[in-house]
Amino acid sequence: MKRLICISNRVQAASSGASSNRGGLAVALSAALRESNGIWFGWSGEQTDEFTGQISFRRQDGVATATIDLEAQDIEEYYNGFANRTLWPLFHYRLDLTEIARDFAGGYARVNQRFAETVAPLIEPEDMIWVHDYHLMPLGQRLRERGFSNRLGFFLHTPWPPASLMMSLPGHKDLVKSLLSYDVIGFHTDEWRASFIDYIVTHLGAELDGDHALLDGRSTRLLICPIGLDTSEFTAARDTPAARSAQSRLISSAVGRQVIVGVDRLDYSKGLQERFMAYEQLLTTRPELRERLFLLQIAPPSRGDVPSYQQIRAELNALSGGINGEFASIDWVPVRYVNKGYAREELFGIYRASRVGLVTPLRDGMNLVAKEYVAAQDPEDPGVLVLSRFAGAAAQLDAALIINPHSSEDMADAIARALSMPLEERRERHAAMLASVVKQDVRWWSARFIAALEAPEPSKDRPRLTLAGGQS
């Protein structure tokens, strides 16, 4: 295998015991980089008074990392601005929260150029380069402009929005066209790829040849490649003292009640307000369930400088307080709302002690928490996953109870069904989902993407087929 250079906004090598809210990317890339003796390049998360391009090198748990610091203006315009206040809400279908500002776009372009200039000396002719996520979409084009002919791949970890939403972004054509500088673009699901195809065919005039997009003499493969869990590493937590302790403490504190768990980064895409309202609907319409269960919602805060995130935190505080105020008794609190993260081993125990796992985003590229919940269950007495149809994971975990997160009644009904589901049905559903989680794990994901990146470019002499309507 050729050396792999992974490039992402942030660099944070995953180690055992890492908090799960650090995201699946750290776990996934660390596994791939160890196998290729590669380098992970990106922003350190630190601020510097003046950008110098100085690279800090280190090795952690067998992963070599190379990081740079950014100026305050870069962080505000590129990260807090264009990435988190423009692209993130837009890509999650929240046009109402999408902020358009020229300064944001300028910062985004500037930081992508700085990434290209700084990583360039690290790249050798035979290296494969794998760029990650919406923060760095133009980076491939910037590297091509500097003369690099290496195989370049890009993986999108979020949904891709419909063309009608993408068109609301100034400069959308140039931004999307820059993605076609990559040799491979990976998507979690066929839905996200179809939305991308619809845009490039309709608005850029691209042609399709099988799963390749053709434009201006370049061919880009459009790959469906859902990210997986590092299943073996995650399930190894089963026998750790931290996992056993967390499981035991939760069971003891439940006092015979069934536990419903949600573990989500504090973000408006996760549907947390809708989840709380559905839980309130459950308690209102099924009074016989009161005092027989409780909801444990773990929601570590994120992006606290962004106003929309401050708003969601305030709303959730109000909703959880309202539910507890209305339904709690002297020895029962219906909602345990926790604003902090937990180590992976502790989460394993928390998942395992919970009868129902709620993964109900309004829109999500994948959502590895769904796979973590499945992997943590006891196969002989598993819990039930209630999963949003708008999470990328729903395409693989279709044995979950699939719900519409916008409907409080639908979600409440699914929770009630999960709580009363017979053991045999729980085992059957869990076995089907676990088989998918184990088979299509993080190593399958990275191997599939890297194999596509290593594959030779298709012949330019093949006949071209133009498809419309977002189909391939």
N, C-alpha and C positions, 0 to 999 in steps of 0.2 A: 504494500500500500504506500502511495506517495505521501509526503508530509502534508498535513492539513493545517492551514491557518484559519482559525475561526475568528470572526470579527463581530462584536456586538456592542451595544451601547455601554453596558456595564460589564465588568469582569469580576467574577466572584467564584473562585474554585470551590466546589462543594466538597465538604468533608463529612465524615460520619458524625451524626448528631446535629447536623445543620438544621436550622429551623425551616420547616416546610414552606413558610411564606416567602422564602427566597426564590421560589419558583422552580419549575421543572427544568428550565434551561441550564442552570448551573450543574445539575446532576447529569443531564443528557450530554452536554458538551464535554464535561470532564471525562466521561466514559469514552467518548470518541477520540479525544485528544491523547489519552493515555495509550491507546492502541496504535496511533500513528506517530507518536513522539512529536506532536505538533505544538503550536503556540496559540494562545488565546489572547487577542489584542482588543483593547477598548479603553473606555474611560474608567478611571480609578474611583470616581465618585467624589474626589477631592477638588477643592478650588485653589487656584493659584492667582497671584496678582497680575501676572503677565504670561501669556501662553508662549512657551519656548520650544515645545515639541520634544522635550526631554522624556525619555522612556524609562520607566522603572521595571526591572526584570526580577522575577522571583519564581520559585517552584514550590508548590504546595500539593501534597498528596499525589505526587507524580505528574502534576500538570504544570507546564511552563506558562507563565502569564507575562504580558507586556502591557503596561498601562501608562496613560497620560493624564495629567490634570488639566482642567478647563478653567477659563476665566469666568468671573461672575456674569458677565454679559452673555457668554456662550450658554451658561447653565440656564439663565433666565429665558433667553430667546429660543434656543434650540431644544432644551429639555423640558423646562416648565412650560414653555410657550408652544412651539410648533408640534412637538411630540405629544405632550400631555393635554394641551388645551385645544389643539386643532385636529391632529390625526387620530388620537385615541378615541375621542367621542365620535368623530366622523366614521371611523372604521367599525364602531359599535352601534351605528345607525342612530346616533344621538345628535342630529343636526341642530337641535335646540340648544345644546351645550357647546357646539363647535365655535371657537373664537377665531376670527380671521384678522390677521395683522401683518403688515409688510415687515415689521421688525422680526416677527417670529419666523417668517419665511427666509429672511436674510440670514438670521442666525443658524437656521437649519442648513442652508447651503454652505455657509462658512465652516461649520463644524464638520460636515461631510468632506469638504475640501481638506481640512486639517487632518482628518483621519487618513485620507489618501496619501497626503504628503508624508505623514509620519510613519505609516506602516510600510511605505514603499521600500525603504532600505532592508526590511526584514524578509522580503519576498524573493525567493529563488525561482529560476525558470521552470522547474518541474513541480513546484508547489501547487496544490489545489487550495482555492480560497472559498470559504463558506461564510457568507454574510447573513446576519440575523436581524430580522424584524424591521418594523416601519420606521425606526429611527434612522436607518442607513440605506434607504432605498436608492438614492443616487450614487452610492459609493462605487458600485460596479462601473458606471459610466465614467466617474472620475479616474478610476484606475485604467480603464481603456484609453482615456485621453493621455495618460502618462506612458502609454506604449506597452502595457502589460497584455500579453496574449494567453496568460494562464487560464485554465478552466475556472470559471467563476460561478458559484451557486448562491442563491438567495432563498431563505426560508421565511415565510410569513407566519408568525405565531398568532396573529389575530384574524378575525374574519376579513374578507374583502367586501366592501360595500357595493350596492347596486350602482350602475352607471349614473342613474338620476341623482344620487347623493354625491358621487365622486365629482360630478360636474359643478358642484357648488364651491369647489376649491379653486381659487385663482391659480393658474399655471398647471392645472391638472394634466393637460396633455404632455407637457415636458416631463413632469414627474413620472407619469406612468410609462412613457416611452423610455425613460432612463432604465427602467427595470428590464427592458429587452436587450440591454447590454450583457446580461447574465446568460450563461449557457443553460442553467437549470433554475426554475423557480418552483419551490415546493409549497403546497397548500395542505391543510389538515383534511379538508373534505372536498367532495365534488361540487358542493354548492358554492364554496368560495372560489374554486377554479372557474366554474361556469360564469360567475359574476365578472371575473377578470377577463375571460374570453369575450364576453358580451361587450365589455368596454373597448378592448383593443381592436376587435373586428369593426365595431360600429364607429368609433371615434378616431382610431388611428389608421384604419384601412389594412390592418394585419390580415394575413392569410394563415390558414391552418393546414398542416400535413400530419394527420394522425394526432399525436399529442404534442406536436411542435408548432410554435407560432413563428411565422416568417415575416420579417419586416426589414426593408432596406438592406437586403443581402445577409442578414443575420438570422440564425435559427435558435430558438429558445425552447427547451422542453418544459412543458407544464405538467408537474408531477403531483399526484395525490399521495401524500406521505404523512399520515397522522402520527404525531409524536407519542411515544410510549413512556411507560414508567420503568425505572430501574428496579424491576420487580424483585430480583434476588437480593439487592441491597436493602430495599425497603422491608421485605419480609424477614430479613435477618434480625430486625429489631424485636421480633416476637419474643425471644428469650432473654432480652436485656432487662436488667433491674428497673430501668426507667419505664419501659413499656409495661411491665408487670405491675409496678407501683401505680402508674396512671390508671390502668384498667381497674385495679383493686380499689383505689380511692374513689373513682367515679361510681363504681357499683355500690360501694358502701354508702356514699352520699346520696345515691338514688333512693335508698330505703325501699327497695322493692318496686320502684316505679320504672317505667320504660323510658329510655333516653333517646331523644331525637337530636342529632348533631348536625351543625353546619360549620364548615371551616372555610373562610373566604377572606381574601384581602379586602379591606374597606374600600369599595369601589361601586359606583352607580351601575356598572354593567352586571354586577352579580345578583341583582334583584333582591336585595336584602329587605328593603321596605315592603315589597310585595310578599316576601316570605313571612315577615312578621304579621302582615295583615291576614294572610292565609291561616296562620296559626291561631290568630284571634278568631277567625271565622270557625275554625275547628272547635275551639273551646265554647264558642257561643252556640253553635248548632248541635253539638254533641256533649251536653253537660255530664253525661255518664263517664266521659274520659277525664274530667277534671280530677286533679290530685292523683291520677294514675300514670302521669307522664310529666316530662318537662323538656323544654327546648334549651340545649346548650349551643349558643352561637358564639364562635370564636372569630373575631374580625380584627386582625392587626391593622392599625392605621397605616396609610400610605399617602404620599403626595400631599402632605398637610399644608403646603403653601398654595395649593390650587383651591380657589373659592368653592368650586362645586363639591370638593371632598370635605371641606369644612361643613357644608350644608348637609351632606348625607349623614355625617356623624351626629349632628344636632337632631336630625329627623329620627335616626335610630334610637338615640337616647330617649326621645319623647315617646316613640312607639313602644319600646320595651317597658318604660316606666308606666305607660298607660295600661298595658296588658297586665303587668304585675299589680298595679293599683286596683284594677277591676276584679281580678280573679284570685289573687293570692290569699292564702289563709295563714294562720300563725305558724304552721309547720310545712307550708308548701309555697314555693316560688315558681311560677310557670315558665319564666324566662331567665336563664342565666346568660347574661350578655358580657363577654370578656373582650376587652380591647388590647390584647397582647398576643404574641406568637408563642408557639411551643416547639420544642425540639422534635425532630422526626420520630424518635423512639417514643416520646410521650404521646404524640398524635396516634401512633399505631395502637397504643393501649386505649386511647379515647375512642377511636373508631371501633375497636373490637368490643368495647363495652356498650355500644350504641345499637339499639334495635332498628333505627331508621337513620339513613344518611340523606340529607337534603343538599342537592347540587342543582340550584334552580336559577341560573343566570338568565338575564334577558337576552344576552348575546355573548357568546364566548367562542374563541378560536378552538380550544380543546377542552380544558379543565382537567388537570391531572388529579385533583382531589377526588373526582369520581372513581378513578382507577385505584387511588390509594385506599379508598373506603372498601372497595371490592377485595383488594389484595389483603387487607387486614382482617377480614372476617374469618371466623371459625367455620370451616366447610360443613361441620356437623350441625351447627346451630347458627347460621349466618343471619346478619341483618339484611334489610331491604333498602336498595338504592332508589330514591325518587329523583328523577333526572329531567331537566329542562330539554324540550325538543330543540331548543336554540343553542345548546352546547354542542361543540364539535364531537364530544365523546358519545353523543346519542347515536351517531352513525355506527359505532362499534358496540356499544353497550345497550343494544335494543331489548335485552331481557330485563332491564330496569323498568320501573313504573314511569313511563314517559308522560310528562305533563306540560301544559301551557302555563308558564309562570305569570302571565298577565291575568289569569283567572284564579281568584281566591278560592272559589268553589272547587275547581278542578284539583288544585293543590291540596286543599283540605280533605277532599275525598280520597286522594292518593295516600295521604298520610294515614288516614283511618284504615284504609285497606292494608297498608304495610303493617300497621300495628296488629292486625288480626289475621295476617296471612298464615295459612297452615305451614308446618315445618317442611313437608314434602315439596310444596311449591317454592318455598324460600330456597331450599337446597338446589332445585332444578334451575332456578333463575341465576343463583350465584355461580353454579358450576359453568353455565354457559358464558357468563361474563368473565369469570376467572380464566377460562381457556383463552379468550381473546386478549386479556391483559397480559398473560404469560407469553403467548405466541407473538404478539405484536408489541414487544417491549422496546425500551430505548435503544437497545443494540440492533434490533430489527429496523427501527426508524433510521438510525444513523447509517447502517449498512445499505439500506435501500436508497437513501439520498446520495451517499458517496458512490455507490455503483452507477447511479445515473450520471453523476458528475464525471466519473472516470470513462464513461462510454464515449466512443468517438462521435463526432458530429455527423449527422445524417448527410447523405449525398445531396448536393445542391441540384443534381440533375433529375431528382424524383419529381413526378408531377405534383402540383400543388392543388389543394382543395380548399376553397373558401367556404366557411360555414358561418351562418348567421344564427342569431337567437341564443347565443351562449352555449352551444353544444359542440362536443368534440368527438 
